[in-house]
Amino acid sequence: MTQGEAYKVIAATRPQGDYRGAVVGCGRMGSTIDDEHIHMAHYPWPWAHAPAMIESRGIELVGAADIDRSKLDDFGQRWGVEALHENYRELVARERPDVVAVTTRPEERPEVVAGLAEAGVKAIYATKPMCRTLAQADAMIEACRAHGTILSIACHLNWYSWYTNALKAIEAGAIGPLRSMVCHCPHSLSNIGSHSLALFRLFARAPAEWVVGEMDNDEQALEDGDLSGSGYIAYANGVRGFLNSRADRSGHGWTMEFIGEQGVVVTRNAHAQFELWGAHPETGEPIQRQFPNPWYPRSSMVDAIEGVCRSIEEGEEKICPGEFGRESLEIVIALRESHRRGNVRVNLPLENRGLRMGRG
Ligand SMILES: NC(=O)c1ccc[n+]([C@@H]2O[C@H](COP(=O)([O-])OP(=O)(O)OC[C@H]3O[C@@H](n4cnc5c(N)ncnc54)[C@H](O)[C@@H]3O)[C@@H](O)[C@H]2O)c1
């Protein structure tokens, strides 16, 4: 490295432009969730969208909207923001934000996303799960496409530097060709499971083609609520995913394995520990190598918001576009369909776009 090289690496990750940012939905995810997680020392904060936007380079938090005035007042006091609106359309008309974080609940998200796209915002950074039905996901993607709006789904682990380094190491050949991905996620399939499936999609580098699933509870599988279960996911390029979820948070912590022909990347304890295992060059025995720890580790939410700004400049969202959010929802609905039909193979895309997972 020549002198000044390190600074250049940091500068190169900064968005080129200066953007105006806003938050719609000033509850836990939009504003307050870090208060609940101050003892999660392994996970770099900020986690909520507002403080992450404040800390991100190339963007300024200029306003917020919530239908609940008390949430707006609390938001204004916490983050020193004065442009507070009870209607998100008024927020856009008055404050002209380029990037809007949508941290409402999934029930409101389709209408808010479509309205923001129609109002001409450049990028929407919408939290997970994307929505409840496949038809809603289709409409959100179409509204953003029609208005030239970048749609990013805030499965922020896709931007977390530990995962991006794991992906770079895999693509540089550290474990040989990727064969399969295994995830135990101690949460329900659609809500927090959507993070695991967005990571699967990013690492697989191909869309999911078909699935086989088994739900933990026959009665729940007949209903529309979010639930837990297990599944096998076949990606179009031959990579395979194995997903095991537990809505009651039991079982070991969130663990993922990315298994290649000559090694494996393992992430344990909800992204606290990352391991890289390769093969001994002479004996072929498994040997642990130094995981390529990030050189500039930061909050994944900060990296994601800066990434969304760079997506505006590139004209495309590649790390977690709306299509990844829709695929996460489609996979879990298809796993439940598989269970309903007697654990048979279910091909994607699903024909019935009215199928839903999750209730308000
Ligand atoms: N990525 C993560 O790590 C993570 C963590 C927690 C929650 N979440 C997601 O964040 C979303 C919100 O969850 P929460 O716990 O913050 O809920 P919340 O109820 O605390 O916040 C939602 C807010 O949206 C507001 N709202 C509803 N409709 C609106 C509208 N039309 N315009 C403006 N504001 C509106 C509500 O008044 C409320 O203040 C959920 O989808 C949840 O899954 C993500």
Ligand as a Chemical Component Dictionary entry (heavy atoms), coordinates in Angstrom:
data_LIG
# 
_chem_comp.id                   LIG 
_chem_comp.type                 NON-POLYMER 
_chem_comp.pdbx_formal_charge   0 
_chem_comp.three_letter_code    LIG 
# 
loop_
_chem_comp_atom.comp_id 
_chem_comp_atom.atom_id 
_chem_comp_atom.alt_atom_id 
_chem_comp_atom.type_symbol 
_chem_comp_atom.charge 
_chem_comp_atom.model_Cartn_x 
_chem_comp_atom.model_Cartn_y 
_chem_comp_atom.model_Cartn_z 
_chem_comp_atom.pdbx_ordinal 
LIG N1  N1  N 0  -34.297 -5.301 10.707 1  
LIG C1  C1  C 0  -34.466 -5.445 11.986 2  
LIG O1  O1  O 0  -33.533 -5.774 12.638 3  
LIG C2  C2  C 0  -35.827 -5.170 12.627 4  
LIG C3  C3  C 0  -35.925 -5.159 14.016 5  
LIG C4  C4  C 0  -37.181 -4.829 14.572 6  
LIG C5  C5  C 0  -38.288 -4.563 13.765 7  
LIG N2  N2  N 1  -38.121 -4.617 12.405 8  
LIG C6  C6  C 0  -39.285 -4.385 11.499 9  
LIG O2  O2  O 0  -39.669 -3.021 11.582 10 
LIG C7  C7  C 0  -41.078 -2.914 11.294 11 
LIG C8  C8  C 0  -41.713 -2.021 12.346 12 
LIG O3  O3  O 0  -41.636 -2.678 13.596 13 
LIG P1  P1  P 0  -41.578 -1.822 14.929 14 
LIG O4  O4  O 0  -41.353 -2.790 16.034 15 
LIG O5  O5  O -1 -40.644 -0.673 14.758 16 
LIG O6  O6  O 0  -43.097 -1.275 14.986 17 
LIG P2  P2  P 0  -43.633 0.012  15.728 18 
LIG O7  O7  O 0  -45.100 -0.198 15.875 19 
LIG O8  O8  O 0  -42.820 0.307  16.944 20 
LIG O9  O9  O 0  -43.382 1.198  14.670 21 
LIG C9  C9  C 0  -44.139 1.351  13.504 22 
LIG C10 C10 C 0  -44.524 2.827  13.398 23 
LIG O10 O10 O 0  -45.112 3.073  12.125 24 
LIG C11 C11 C 0  -46.133 4.055  12.314 25 
LIG N3  N3  N 0  -47.027 4.051  11.139 26 
LIG C12 C12 C 0  -48.000 3.160  10.824 27 
LIG N4  N4  N 0  -48.595 3.498  9.651  28 
LIG C13 C13 C 0  -47.972 4.622  9.207  29 
LIG C14 C14 C 0  -48.120 5.453  8.063  30 
LIG N5  N5  N 0  -49.027 5.180  7.129  31 
LIG N6  N6  N 0  -47.315 6.531  7.939  32 
LIG C15 C15 C 0  -46.399 6.822  8.892  33 
LIG N7  N7  N 0  -46.205 6.066  10.014 34 
LIG C16 C16 C 0  -46.973 4.978  10.154 35 
LIG C17 C17 C 0  -46.782 3.661  13.624 36 
LIG O11 O11 O 0  -47.532 4.723  14.197 37 
LIG C18 C18 C 0  -45.550 3.275  14.451 38 
LIG O12 O12 O 0  -45.031 4.375  15.194 39 
LIG C19 C19 C 0  -41.624 -4.343 11.268 40 
LIG O13 O13 O 0  -41.812 -4.741 9.934  41 
LIG C20 C20 C 0  -40.516 -5.167 11.926 42 
LIG O14 O14 O 0  -40.451 -6.494 11.429 43 
LIG C21 C21 C 0  -36.912 -4.889 11.825 44 
# 
loop_
_chem_comp_bond.comp_id 
_chem_comp_bond.atom_id_1 
_chem_comp_bond.atom_id_2 
_chem_comp_bond.value_order 
_chem_comp_bond.pdbx_ordinal 
LIG N1  C1  SING 1  
LIG C1  O1  DOUB 2  
LIG C1  C2  SING 3  
LIG C2  C3  SING 4  
LIG C2  C21 DOUB 5  
LIG C3  C4  DOUB 6  
LIG C4  C5  SING 7  
LIG C5  N2  DOUB 8  
LIG N2  C6  SING 9  
LIG N2  C21 SING 10 
LIG C6  O2  SING 11 
LIG C6  C20 SING 12 
LIG O2  C7  SING 13 
LIG C7  C8  SING 14 
LIG C7  C19 SING 15 
LIG C8  O3  SING 16 
LIG O3  P1  SING 17 
LIG P1  O4  DOUB 18 
LIG P1  O5  SING 19 
LIG P1  O6  SING 20 
LIG O6  P2  SING 21 
LIG P2  O7  DOUB 22 
LIG P2  O8  SING 23 
LIG P2  O9  SING 24 
LIG O9  C9  SING 25 
LIG C9  C10 SING 26 
LIG C10 O10 SING 27 
LIG C10 C18 SING 28 
LIG O10 C11 SING 29 
LIG C11 N3  SING 30 
LIG C11 C17 SING 31 
LIG N3  C12 SING 32 
LIG N3  C16 SING 33 
LIG C12 N4  DOUB 34 
LIG N4  C13 SING 35 
LIG C13 C14 SING 36 
LIG C13 C16 DOUB 37 
LIG C14 N5  SING 38 
LIG C14 N6  DOUB 39 
LIG N6  C15 SING 40 
LIG C15 N7  DOUB 41 
LIG N7  C16 SING 42 
LIG C17 O11 SING 43 
LIG C17 C18 SING 44 
LIG C18 O12 SING 45 
LIG C19 O13 SING 46 
LIG C19 C20 SING 47 
LIG C20 O14 SING 48 
# 
